[in-house]
Amino acid sequence: TAGANALAGAGAAILYAVAWAAYRRYQLIGLPPAFVLMVLVTIVSGLLSVRRASLVIAVLGLVGGFATPLVLSTGENHPIGLFSYVLLLDLGVLAVAFKQRWPQLGLLGALLTVAIQGAWLFARFTPEQFFLALTIFALFGAFFAALHHAFVEWDGRGGRKLTSTVPAVPVLVAGLVFLACWLLRWDVSNGPWAMPILGWALGGLLLREARLSGATWIGAVAGA
């Protein structure tokens, strides 16, 4: 029932809070145990959401999973570890979304991924990590573009309702790439053709996405 699902979701939220408080506020446990506990809560929430067919539990587990690296952050810069965790989390979200036919869950995961990328870009990004950031953003852009096309192929109920919004994610990722370039104040010593080539490549990818998805507004963004 809805009441039971709400109670289960509240229980997950309380467990997240307990793990955070035990580590951050009262120093009862170290970082590794706190991280493992919060990851376990996320996994159990995902499994429980499938068992009870509850989108509410799935959303709470998803939000808690993405909040874990933020609330447990030590202030150090480890982008490979961070985005490896995010990728694994997104794969779990994808599995639940497909099994339960919840495209909105996939969309929420995509938007939270972009939010994590943006937070890292503003808080931890350094010029030496530009090509690493470019690779990370490109991989996630391709991942969610593939997710969109998979949802388009659905024959189940509601499978096509969010297909016009899921393509926004590759566009947001492309925007993060250009934001990274702007933050670097791209030095002309890197080559006067570097930015135009990057722009043409991203524009080509967005045009392809527009053609496959039928979202004409993406074509307008690519042209701009």
C-alpha positions as CSV (number, residue, x, y, z in Angstrom):
1,T,0.0,0.0,0.0
2,A,1.0,3.6,-0.3
3,G,1.3,4.0,3.5
4,A,3.7,1.0,3.7
5,N,5.8,2.4,0.9
6,A,6.0,5.7,2.5
7,L,7.1,4.1,5.8
8,A,9.8,2.1,3.9
9,G,11.0,5.3,2.2
10,A,11.1,7.1,5.6
11,G,13.1,4.2,7.0
12,A,15.6,4.5,4.2
13,A,15.9,8.3,4.8
14,I,16.5,7.7,8.5
15,L,19.2,5.1,7.8
16,Y,21.0,7.6,5.6
17,A,20.8,10.2,8.3
18,V,22.1,7.7,11.0
19,A,25.1,6.8,8.9
20,W,25.9,10.4,8.1
21,A,25.5,11.5,11.8
22,A,27.6,8.6,13.1
23,Y,30.5,9.6,10.8
24,R,30.2,13.4,10.4
25,R,28.7,14.6,13.6
26,Y,29.6,12.2,16.3
27,Q,32.7,10.5,14.8
28,L,31.6,7.1,15.9
29,I,32.7,5.4,12.7
30,G,35.2,6.1,10.0
31,L,34.6,7.1,6.3
32,P,34.8,3.6,4.8
33,P,32.1,2.1,7.1
34,A,29.9,5.1,6.6
35,F,30.2,4.9,2.9
36,V,29.5,1.1,2.9
37,L,26.4,1.6,5.1
38,M,25.0,4.3,2.8
39,V,25.7,2.2,-0.3
40,L,23.9,-0.7,1.3
41,V,20.9,1.4,2.1
42,T,20.8,2.5,-1.6
43,I,21.0,-1.1,-2.8
44,V,18.4,-2.3,-0.4
45,S,16.1,0.6,-1.4
46,G,16.5,-0.4,-5.1
47,L,15.7,-4.0,-4.4
48,L,12.7,-3.1,-2.2
49,S,11.3,-0.7,-4.8
50,V,11.3,-3.6,-7.3
51,R,9.7,-6.0,-4.8
52,R,7.0,-3.5,-3.8
53,A,6.8,-1.8,-7.2
54,S,7.2,1.5,-5.5
55,L,8.6,4.5,-7.4
56,V,8.7,6.5,-4.1
57,I,11.2,4.1,-2.5
58,A,13.3,4.0,-5.8
59,V,13.5,7.8,-5.9
60,L,14.5,8.1,-2.2
61,G,17.2,5.5,-2.7
62,L,18.4,7.2,-5.9
63,V,18.6,10.6,-4.2
64,G,20.4,9.1,-1.2
65,G,22.8,7.3,-3.5
66,F,23.8,10.5,-5.3
67,A,24.0,12.4,-2.0
68,T,26.4,9.9,-0.5
69,P,29.6,11.2,-2.1
70,L,28.6,14.8,-1.3
71,V,27.7,14.4,2.4
72,L,30.8,12.2,3.0
73,S,33.2,14.3,1.0
74,T,36.6,14.9,2.5
75,G,37.4,17.8,0.2
76,E,39.9,15.8,-1.8
77,N,39.8,15.7,-5.6
78,H,39.3,12.1,-6.9
79,P,37.3,12.4,-10.1
80,I,37.9,8.8,-11.3
81,G,36.7,7.3,-8.1
82,L,33.7,9.7,-7.9
83,F,32.5,9.1,-11.5
84,S,33.1,5.4,-11.3
85,Y,30.7,5.3,-8.4
86,V,28.2,7.5,-10.3
87,L,28.4,5.2,-13.3
88,L,27.7,2.1,-11.2
89,L,24.8,3.9,-9.6
90,D,23.4,4.9,-13.0
91,L,23.7,1.3,-14.2
92,G,21.6,0.2,-11.1
93,V,19.1,3.0,-11.9
94,L,18.9,1.8,-15.5
95,A,18.3,-1.8,-14.4
96,V,15.4,-0.8,-12.1
97,A,14.0,1.7,-14.6
98,F,13.8,-1.0,-17.3
99,K,12.5,-3.7,-15.1
100,Q,9.7,-1.6,-13.7
101,R,9.1,0.5,-16.8
102,W,9.9,3.8,-15.0
103,P,11.5,6.1,-17.6
104,Q,11.1,9.0,-15.2
105,L,13.5,7.3,-12.8
106,G,16.1,7.1,-15.6
107,L,15.5,10.8,-16.3
108,L,16.0,11.7,-12.7
109,G,19.2,9.7,-12.6
110,A,20.4,11.6,-15.7
111,L,19.7,15.0,-14.2
112,L,21.4,14.1,-10.9
113,T,24.4,12.9,-12.8
114,V,24.7,16.2,-14.6
115,A,24.3,18.0,-11.2
116,I,27.2,16.0,-9.8
117,Q,29.3,16.8,-12.8
118,G,28.5,20.5,-12.5
119,A,29.3,20.5,-8.8
120,W,32.7,18.8,-9.4
121,L,33.4,21.2,-12.3
122,F,32.9,24.3,-10.2
123,A,34.4,23.0,-6.9
124,R,37.3,20.6,-7.9
125,F,38.1,21.0,-11.5
126,T,41.7,22.0,-12.4
127,P,43.2,22.9,-15.9
128,E,45.3,19.7,-15.8
129,Q,42.1,17.6,-15.7
130,F,40.6,19.1,-18.8
131,F,40.9,16.1,-21.1
132,L,39.9,13.8,-18.2
133,A,36.8,15.9,-17.7
134,L,36.1,15.8,-21.5
135,T,36.4,12.0,-21.5
136,I,34.1,11.7,-18.5
137,F,31.4,14.0,-19.9
138,A,31.5,12.3,-23.3
139,L,31.1,8.9,-21.8
140,F,28.1,9.9,-19.7
141,G,26.6,11.8,-22.7
142,A,26.8,8.6,-24.8
143,F,25.4,6.5,-21.9
144,F,22.3,8.6,-21.6
145,A,21.9,9.0,-25.3
146,A,21.8,5.2,-25.5
147,L,19.3,5.2,-22.6
148,H,17.0,7.5,-24.5
149,H,17.0,5.4,-27.6
150,A,16.3,2.3,-25.5
151,F,13.3,4.0,-23.9
152,V,12.1,5.0,-27.4
153,E,12.0,1.4,-28.4
154,W,9.7,0.4,-25.5
155,D,6.3,-1.0,-26.3
156,G,5.2,-0.9,-22.7
157,R,2.9,1.6,-21.0
158,G,4.3,5.1,-20.7
159,G,7.5,4.1,-22.5
160,R,7.3,7.1,-24.9
161,K,6.0,9.8,-22.6
162,L,9.4,11.1,-21.5
163,T,11.4,10.6,-24.7
164,S,11.2,14.3,-25.6
165,T,13.0,15.3,-22.4
166,V,15.6,12.5,-22.0
167,P,17.6,13.9,-25.0
168,A,18.2,17.1,-22.9
169,V,20.9,15.2,-21.0
170,P,23.4,15.1,-23.9
171,V,22.8,18.8,-24.5
172,L,23.5,19.5,-20.8
173,V,26.7,17.4,-21.0
174,A,27.8,19.3,-24.1
175,G,27.2,22.6,-22.2
176,L,29.4,21.3,-19.3
177,V,32.2,20.7,-21.8
178,F,32.0,24.3,-23.1
179,L,31.8,25.6,-19.6
180,A,35.0,23.7,-18.8
181,C,36.7,25.4,-21.8
182,W,35.4,28.8,-20.6
183,L,36.7,28.2,-17.0
184,L,40.1,27.4,-18.5
185,R,40.0,30.6,-20.6
186,W,41.3,28.3,-23.4
187,D,44.8,29.5,-24.2
188,V,45.5,30.1,-27.9
189,S,48.8,28.2,-27.4
190,N,46.7,25.1,-27.5
191,G,46.0,25.8,-31.2
192,P,43.6,28.3,-32.8
193,W,41.5,25.5,-34.3
194,A,41.1,23.6,-31.0
195,M,37.8,25.2,-30.0
196,P,36.2,25.2,-33.5
197,I,37.0,21.5,-33.9
198,L,35.5,20.8,-30.5
199,G,32.5,22.8,-31.4
200,W,32.0,21.0,-34.7
201,A,32.3,17.6,-33.1
202,L,29.8,18.4,-30.4
203,G,27.5,20.0,-32.9
204,G,27.6,16.9,-35.0
205,L,26.8,14.6,-32.1
206,L,23.8,16.8,-31.2
207,L,22.5,16.9,-34.8
208,R,22.7,13.1,-34.8
209,E,20.8,13.0,-31.5
210,A,18.2,15.3,-33.0
211,R,17.7,13.2,-36.1
212,L,17.4,9.9,-34.1
213,S,15.1,11.3,-31.4
214,G,13.0,13.6,-33.5
215,A,13.6,16.4,-31.0
216,T,14.0,19.4,-33.4
217,W,15.0,21.8,-30.6
218,I,18.3,19.8,-30.2
219,G,19.0,20.6,-33.9
220,A,18.5,24.3,-33.1
221,V,20.9,24.1,-30.2
222,A,23.5,22.4,-32.4
223,G,23.2,25.0,-35.0
224,A,23.7,27.8,-32.5
